[in-house]
Amino acid sequence: MGLTVTLRLGAAVAQITETNPRILIGRDRTICGLATDDTSCSRRHAEVFIQGGQVFIRDMGSSNGTWVDGAPVTQQAVQLLPGKQIYVGHLALGAEISGGADAGATVMGEMPPELKAMMQRRFEEAKAQGFGAAPAAAPAAPAYQMPTFQPGPASAAPAAPAAPAAPAAPESQDIGVGGAEAPVPADMAYRRQGSNSNGVLLIALPGDTFQNDSMCEGYLEYTAMDDEVVASITIELVECHKKGPKKGHVWDRMLVRQGPWKSRKGDVLPMPFKLRIPPGTSVTGRDVHWELRGYVDISWAFDVEAVSPIMMRNIDIEHIRDALGALDYRIVELDPKPLGQHFIGKFQPPAQLRKQIGINNINLEVEYLGSNLQVKFEVEKSSFFKFDKSTEFTFDLARLRAAPLAELSAHFKRHIDALMA
């Protein structure tokens, strides 16, 4: 049984699994899979995700914060474990974990007034920060000890005081830090932007074509058109399949800049980003398109959004197509299932063989299995074959990508000859 997490926020319920491992929480119903109308929550408040068989939560630059056992959560993810108390704004977040090593449920209860008061003080301090192009660090808030987690007997050893947080290292993209100049997104060839009366968000890329199992790197550039409080800036890598989720599937998401901070009209903030492209991506085609979605979450005003369409290749599928083509076997179709990782299609033997053995197509199935790639050939019943015949084999991905075309073609030919025997 795979890992499943059931999340509850007020009356809203949602699930994440290892095949659909991420969900946003907040008031923006166009993108948040677990949505609420509670005003203590930001539009894009927090993210819960599964990684390495564990469940994590991180804040997305919200105004009122995300809290685990009374301690504020930042953009650094915190593991979500049974017995913890989690609050998103003023709302308790329930999580029931099943199918993993940390199975169990979190504790739900009304937020203590002391924690609510501390949250309000933290919000007011952040709101009162001065204007500036770059966000200042949010004021440090001491962890509030939840009543249900007070230490036991007086004889127990007191907990060691938390060490003060080290000051954040200056970011290399800021002008004047270490003598380095700010990046110039204008130098990048592929640029898309979105805007409204609050600001302009530019997505700048070195090109518009990417491949599986690599990184998508570029820059966001936010230009303020008014004096506003910015809660956060994020970017997502999204696969849109006509048979998949209506809003697309987010493969990776990066919190590029966490607030809140006050921006002044005319401020320009360039920010680098890096998103991981999974190994078994679907290929851009008739059923699939890919895009980058950038968001500037503006407090008490309209958000700024930008969308940049991109092209996606799959070098493994191309390698298989080329190897069969070298044998004069033509792939007729090879379509990805939603979320990639699994491709189903057909290929045709050379014309003289089709006539000789009475076969028009051979079914082809390709599936990613961790660091391996499984390939399956199947011949359906025909005038020559009384029964369906199939053969399958598994490649190590690293060896497949390094193999010369002639070696891969010879491997396919041996299996096809055995299939036809």
Summary of the structure (lengths in Angstrom):
residues: 421
radius of gyration: 26.1
end to end distance: 39.3
largest distance: 88.4
contacts: 1301
relative contact order: 0.10
helix: 15%
strand: 43%
